[in-house]
């Protein structure tokens, strides 16, 4: 994510020292982050230098503080290094990813060796993987430790670490042996060995390359507050906490919503996205959809003779096209969400087809009845004269709606399966893309039905 330069959407002015002090006194870093985000990066940098370093690091750790990378660019190198060092490892890695190459080159060499090694480890994994969102700050103890010794370790080093669970690790190999929740630890006898605390159960772990959505599903399914991350040899490499998963899934859902809307996912919040970036992200999809819509023009040109004989058919083209596109978009949204939640495996595509086919017929019939009724009422009340063959026109519209809505529902439901089978993101089957696909085929269905029904009369 590029953060170079100040955003034109930021508010101007400076942070009131009294407001800043009052927010710091509340002990809620999120409130300070909100105040700083409303400022220009240079002003936010000046303000955060008046905040105690430990608290300022917690402010920068707030995932909602999208302007933290721009803020770092305006800090002196020694101040920036101090804040980055004080941050938790996972938040520190996210920040480094967001920094420009110039600032990253200025800051990284000044970090101590252990911090740099931790960063190199976390940055080596994809941002959407378990390794990319995990933290290396966790409490681990050897198998011979007692509950009392573990509690002392937590008191000594747990102030800045997320203590949702304690991991029992073999010192020689680093292999994870046992996981004890904080609740189990507090309730256990102080003299009990850590390996004996809690109920006997198989370990729930994730791999370094596990997708963050799969991590979220595991945490949700078993109501976990944290899950350990292990490598192929079952060695403990980090831990993922529930708050990290929530932040990651919010980003994932934002990307999917953008794709469903027919645009390339934005890397920054809308108010901070540059004009040129906004145009670039949207132009590609718009051009692709525009070129696809040209097929609609070709379809209308193909049926030009029919249109010239029965101009009344033109009146219902928007109705037919929008109905097919809407039904396809509905089906696509339902299937994409079901695939994302693992409610549907790829092999069940035929079950979905058998379900959507009658559903499309039923939905098309409902719309067909409404369309036919509208023509009949308008004709009866004299609001519009559809000609001597108005009933055949109504039948054409009704049957076409059944066909178009059925095709839209079926194609909209199948497209995500096709994309996933080709190893593309099903969310790429955006609503505008499906609507464009159904527009072209919908016209063909409409005019084919019109030719069959009106042949010998209007055609």
C-alpha positions in Angstrom: 0.0 0.0 0.0 1.5 3.3 -1.1 1.3 6.0 1.4 3.6 8.6 0.0 2.3 12.1 0.1 -0.5 13.8 2.1 -4.1 13.0 1.4 -6.2 15.9 0.2 -9.1 14.5 2.2 -7.5 14.9 5.5 -8.7 17.7 7.8 -6.3 20.6 8.3 -5.3 22.1 11.6 -3.3 20.8 14.5 -4.0 18.5 17.4 -5.1 20.4 20.5 -2.6 19.4 23.3 -5.4 19.3 25.9 -7.5 17.0 23.7 -4.5 14.8 23.1 -3.6 14.6 26.8 -7.2 13.8 27.7 -7.3 11.0 25.2 -4.0 9.6 26.4 -5.3 9.7 30.0 -8.3 7.5 29.1 -5.8 4.7 28.2 -7.5 3.9 24.9 -5.1 4.0 22.0 -7.9 3.7 19.5 -9.2 7.2 20.5 -5.8 8.7 19.9 -5.5 6.9 16.6 -8.8 8.4 15.5 -7.7 11.9 16.4 -4.3 11.5 14.6 -6.0 10.1 11.5 -8.0 13.3 11.1 -4.8 15.3 10.8 -2.3 15.7 8.0 0.6 13.2 8.3 3.1 15.9 9.3 0.8 17.2 12.0 0.0 13.7 13.3 3.8 12.9 13.5 4.3 16.1 15.5 1.5 15.2 17.9 2.5 11.6 18.5 6.0 12.7 19.5 4.3 14.3 22.6 2.8 10.9 23.6 4.8 8.4 25.8 6.6 5.9 23.6 4.9 2.7 24.9 1.5 4.3 24.5 2.4 5.7 21.1 3.4 2.2 19.9 0.0 0.9 20.9 -1.6 3.7 18.9 0.4 2.6 15.9 -0.7 -0.9 16.4 -4.4 0.0 15.9 -5.5 -1.7 12.6 -8.0 1.2 12.0 -5.1 3.7 11.9 -4.6 3.6 8.2 -2.4 6.6 8.2 0.4 5.2 10.4 2.8 4.6 7.5 2.4 8.2 6.3 3.0 9.4 9.8 6.2 7.4 10.1 7.6 9.1 7.0 7.5 12.4 8.9 9.2 11.3 12.0 12.9 11.6 12.7 14.7 8.3 12.2 15.6 7.7 15.8 11.9 8.3 16.9 10.5 6.1 14.2 12.9 3.3 15.1 12.0 3.5 18.8 8.3 3.3 18.0 8.7 0.4 15.6 10.8 -1.5 18.1 8.2 -1.0 20.8 5.4 -2.4 18.6 4.2 -6.0 18.7 5.9 -8.2 16.0 2.8 -8.8 13.9 1.8 -5.1 13.9 5.4 -4.1 13.2 5.5 -6.4 10.2 2.2 -4.9 8.8 3.6 -1.4 9.2 6.9 -2.2 7.4 4.9 -3.7 4.5 3.0 -0.4 4.2 6.1 1.9 4.3 7.5 3.2 1.0 10.8 1.7 -0.2 12.6 5.0 0.7 11.4 5.0 4.3 11.9 1.3 4.7 15.6 1.6 3.6 16.0 4.5 6.1 14.5 2.6 9.1 15.4 -1.1 8.8 19.2 -0.8 9.1 18.7 1.1 12.5 16.7 -1.7 14.1 18.5 -4.1 16.4 19.4 -7.6 15.2 16.7 -9.5 16.9 14.0 -7.2 15.7 15.2 -7.4 12.1 15.3 -11.2 12.3 11.7 -11.3 13.6 10.7 -9.0 10.8 12.4 -11.0 8.1 10.6 -14.1 9.4 7.2 -12.6 9.3 7.7 -10.7 6.0 8.8 -14.0 4.3 5.2 -15.2 4.4 2.3 -14.0 2.3 0.2 -11.3 4.1 -3.0 -13.4 3.7 -1.4 -16.5 5.3 -1.2 -17.7 8.9 2.6 -16.9 8.9 1.8 -13.4 7.7 -0.6 -12.5 10.4 0.8 -14.4 13.4 2.8 -12.9 16.2 6.0 -14.3 17.6 5.3 -12.8 21.0 3.8 -15.6 23.0 4.3 -17.3 26.4 5.9 -20.7 26.2 7.3 -22.9 28.9 9.1 -26.3 29.1 7.2 -29.4 29.9 8.6 -29.6 33.5 7.2 -26.2 34.5 4.5 -26.0 37.1 1.4 -23.7 37.1 3.0 -21.4 39.7 6.2 -21.0 37.7 4.2 -20.3 34.6 2.2 -17.6 36.4 5.4 -16.0 37.5 6.7 -16.0 33.9 3.5 -14.3 32.8 3.9 -11.6 35.5 7.5 -11.1 34.4 7.1 -10.9 30.6 3.4 -10.9 29.8 2.7 -7.2 30.1 3.1 -6.6 26.4 2.3 -10.0 25.1 -1.2 -11.4 24.3 -1.8 -14.0 27.0 -4.7 -16.0 25.8 -2.9 -19.3 26.1 0.4 -20.8 27.3 2.2 -23.2 25.0 4.2 -26.1 26.4 7.2 -26.6 24.1 10.0 -29.1 24.1 13.2 -27.0 24.6 15.5 -29.0 22.5 13.3 -29.3 19.4 10.8 -26.5 19.8 8.0 -29.0 19.2 4.6 -28.0 20.6 3.4 -30.5 23.2 0.4 -29.0 24.9 -1.7 -25.8 25.0 -3.2 -24.4 28.2 -5.8 -21.7 28.1 -5.5 -18.8 30.5 -8.8 -19.9 32.2 -7.4 -23.4 32.8 -4.2 -22.0 34.1 -5.9 -19.7 36.6 -8.1 -22.5 37.9 -5.4 -25.1 38.2 -3.5 -26.1 41.4 -0.3 -24.1 41.5 1.8 -27.3 42.0 0.4 -29.1 39.0 2.7 -29.7 36.1 1.7 -27.8 32.9 1.4 -30.9 30.9 -1.3 -32.1 33.3 -3.4 -28.9 33.2 -6.7 -29.0 31.2 -8.6 -31.9 29.6 -6.8 -34.4 27.3 -7.4 -33.3 23.7 -5.8 -33.2 20.4 -3.9 -30.1 19.5 -5.6 -27.5 17.2 -2.9 -25.9 15.1 -2.5 -24.2 11.7 0.4 -24.3 9.3 2.4 -21.4 8.2 0.9 -21.3 4.7 -2.7 -21.7 5.9 -5.0 -19.1 4.4 -6.3 -16.5 6.9 -9.9 -17.4 6.1 -9.2 -21.0 7.1 -7.7 -19.7 10.3 -10.8 -17.7 11.0 -13.1 -20.7 10.4 -11.1 -22.8 12.9 -11.2 -20.1 15.5 -14.9 -19.6 15.0 -15.7 -23.3 15.0 -14.0 -24.0 18.3 -14.5 -20.6 19.9 -10.8 -20.1 20.4 -9.1 -16.9 21.5 -5.8 -17.9 19.9 -4.4 -20.7 17.8 -0.7 -21.8 17.5 1.1 -21.8 14.2 3.5 -24.7 13.6 5.8 -25.8 10.8 5.9 -29.2 9.1 7.9 -30.6 12.1 5.3 -29.4 14.5 7.6 -26.8 15.9 5.9 -23.7 17.3 6.6 -20.7 15.1 4.0 -18.2 16.4 0.4 -17.6 17.5 -2.7 -16.0 16.0 -5.1 -14.2 18.3 -8.8 -13.6 17.6 -8.3 -9.8 17.2 -5.7 -10.4 14.5 -8.2 -12.7 12.7 -11.0 -10.2 12.9 -8.8 -7.5 11.3 -7.6 -9.8 8.6 -11.2 -10.9 7.7 -12.4 -7.3 7.6 -9.7 -6.7 5.0 -10.6 -9.8 3.1 -14.3 -8.9 3.0 -13.5 -5.4 1.8 -11.5 -6.9 -1.1 -14.4 -9.2 -2.0 -17.0 -6.4 -1.8 -14.9 -4.4 -4.2 -14.6 -7.3 -6.6 -18.3 -8.0 -6.4 -18.9 -4.3 -7.4 -16.8 -4.7 -10.5 -13.6 -3.0 -9.6 -10.1 -3.9 -8.6 -9.7 -4.1 -4.8 -8.5 -0.8 -3.3 -5.4 -0.9 -1.1 -6.3 2.1 0.9 -9.5 3.6 2.5 -11.6 5.4 -0.1 -10.9 9.0 1.3 -7.1 8.4 1.1 -7.1 6.8 -2.4 -5.5 9.1 -4.9 -7.5 10.2 -7.9 -5.1 8.5 -10.4 -5.2 5.2 -8.4 -9.0 5.4 -8.2 -9.3 5.8 -12.0 -6.8 3.0 -12.6 -8.5 0.6 -10.3 -11.9 1.2 -11.9 -11.0 1.7 -15.6 -9.9 -1.8 -16.2 -13.2 -3.5 -15.2 -15.2 -0.7 -16.9 -13.4 -1.2 -20.2 -13.8 -5.0 -20.0 -17.5 -4.6 -19.3 -17.9 -2.0 -22.0 -16.3 -4.3 -24.6 -18.6 -7.1 -23.4 -21.7 -4.9 -23.7 -20.7 -4.3 -27.3 -21.9 -7.9 -27.9 -25.3 -6.6 -26.8 -25.2 -4.1 -29.7 -24.2 -6.9 -32.0 -27.1 -9.0 -30.9 -29.6 -6.1 -31.5 -28.1 -5.6 -35.0 -28.6 -9.3 -35.7 -32.3 -8.9 -34.9 -32.7 -5.5 -36.7 -35.2 -6.9 -39.2 -37.5 -8.2 -36.4 -37.2 -4.9 -34.6 -38.2 -2.9 -37.7 -41.3 -5.1 -38.1 -42.3 -5.0 -34.4 -41.1 -1.8 -32.8 -43.2 -2.6 -29.8 -40.6 -5.1 -28.8 -38.1 -2.4 -28.1 -40.2 -1.1 -25.2 -39.5 -4.3 -23.2 -35.8 -4.7 -23.8 -34.7 -2.8 -20.6 -37.2 -4.9 -18.7 -35.9 -8.2 -20.1 -32.2 -7.3 -19.7 -32.5 -6.0 -16.1 -34.5 -9.0 -14.9 -32.0 -11.5 -16.2 -29.1 -9.5 -14.8 -30.7 -9.1 -11.4 -31.5 -12.8 -11.1 -27.9 -13.7 -12.2 -26.4 -11.3 -9.7 -28.6 -12.7 -6.9 -27.5 -16.3 -7.6 -23.8 -15.2 -7.9 -23.8 -13.5 -4.6 -25.4 -16.4 -2.9 -23.0 -19.0 -4.3 -19.9 -16.9 -3.7 -20.8 -16.5 -0.1 -21.6 -20.2 0.3 -18.2 -21.1 -1.3 -16.4 -18.6 1.0 -18.0 -20.1 4.1 -17.2 -23.7 2.8 -20.9 -24.5 2.8 -20.6 -25.8 -0.7 -17.7 -28.0 -2.0 -16.7 -27.7 -5.7 -18.1 -31.1 -6.5 -21.6 -30.0 -5.5 -22.0 -27.8 -8.6 -24.6 -30.2 -10.1 -26.7 -30.0 -6.9 -26.7 -26.2 -7.2 -27.7 -26.5 -10.8 -30.6 -28.7 -10.0 -31.7 -26.3 -7.3 -31.3 -23.1 -9.3 -33.1 -24.4 -12.4 -36.5 -24.8 -10.9 -35.9 -21.7 -8.7 -35.2 -19.7 -11.9 -38.4 -21.0 -13.5 -40.4 -20.1 -10.5 -38.9 -16.6 -10.2 -39.2 -16.0 -13.9 -42.9 -17.1 -13.8 -43.6 -14.6 -11.0 -42.0 -11.8 -13.1 -43.7 -13.1 -16.2 -47.1 -12.9 -14.6 -46.4 -9.3 -13.4 -45.2 -8.3 -16.9 -48.2 -9.8 -18.7 -50.6 -8.2 -16.1 -49.0 -4.8 -16.7 -49.5 -5.1 -20.5 -53.1 -6.2 -20.0 -54.0 -3.4 -17.6 -52.4 -0.7 -19.7 -54.2 -2.0 -22.8 -57.6 -2.3 -21.0 -57.3 1.2 -19.5 -56.2 2.7 -22.7 -52.9 4.0 -21.2 -51.0 2.5 -24.2 -52.1 0.7 -27.4 -49.9 -2.4 -28.1 -51.8 -3.1 -31.3 -54.2 -5.7 -32.4 -51.9 -8.5 -31.4 -51.3 -7.2 -27.9 -52.0 -10.5 -26.2 -49.3 -12.2 -28.3 -46.9 -9.4 -27.2 -47.8 -10.0 -23.6 -47.2 -13.7 -24.0 -43.8 -13.0 -25.6 -42.8 -10.9 -22.7 -44.0 -13.4 -20.1 -42.3 -16.4 -21.7 -39.1 -14.4 -22.4 -39.0 -13.4 -18.7 -39.2 -17.1 -17.7 -36.4 -18.0 -20.0 -34.1 -15.1 -19.3 -34.5 -15.3 -15.5 -33.9 -19.0 -15.5 -30.8 -18.6 -17.6 -29.6 -15.8 -15.4 -30.1 -17.8 -12.2 -28.4 -20.9 -13.6 -25.4 -19.0 -15.2 -25.0 -16.8 -12.2 -24.8 -19.8 -9.9 -22.4 -21.8 -12.1 -19.9 -19.0 -12.9 -18.3 -19.0 -9.3 -17.8 -22.8 -9.6 -16.1 -22.4 -13.0 -13.8 -19.7 -11.6 -12.9 -21.7 -8.5 -12.3 -24.7 -10.7 -9.9 -22.7 -12.7 -8.2 -21.5 -9.4 -9.5 -17.9 -9.7 -11.2 -16.0 -6.9 -14.9 -16.7 -7.2 -15.5 -13.1 -6.1 -14.2 -12.1 -9.6 -17.7 -13.1 -10.8 -18.9 -9.6 -10.0 -22.5 -8.6 -10.3 -21.7 -6.2 -13.3 -19.9 -9.1 -15.1 -22.8 -11.5 -14.6 -25.3 -8.8 -15.7 -23.3 -8.2 -18.9 -23.2 -11.9 -19.7 -26.9 -12.3 -19.2 -27.7 -9.1 -21.2 -26.3 -10.6 -24.4 -27.9 -14.0 -24.0 -31.1 -12.4 -22.7 -31.6 -10.5 -25.9 -31.1 -13.7 -27.9 -33.7 -15.5 -25.8 -36.1 -12.6 -26.0 -36.0 -12.3 -29.8 -36.1 -16.1 -30.3 -39.3 -16.3 -28.2 -40.7 -13.3 -30.1 -40.0 -15.0 -33.4 -41.7 -18.2 -32.3 -44.7 -16.5 -30.8 -45.2 -13.6 -33.3 -44.3 -15.4 -36.5 -47.1 -14.9 -39.0 -48.5 -11.9 -37.2 -46.1 -9.1 -36.4 -43.1 -11.0 -37.7 
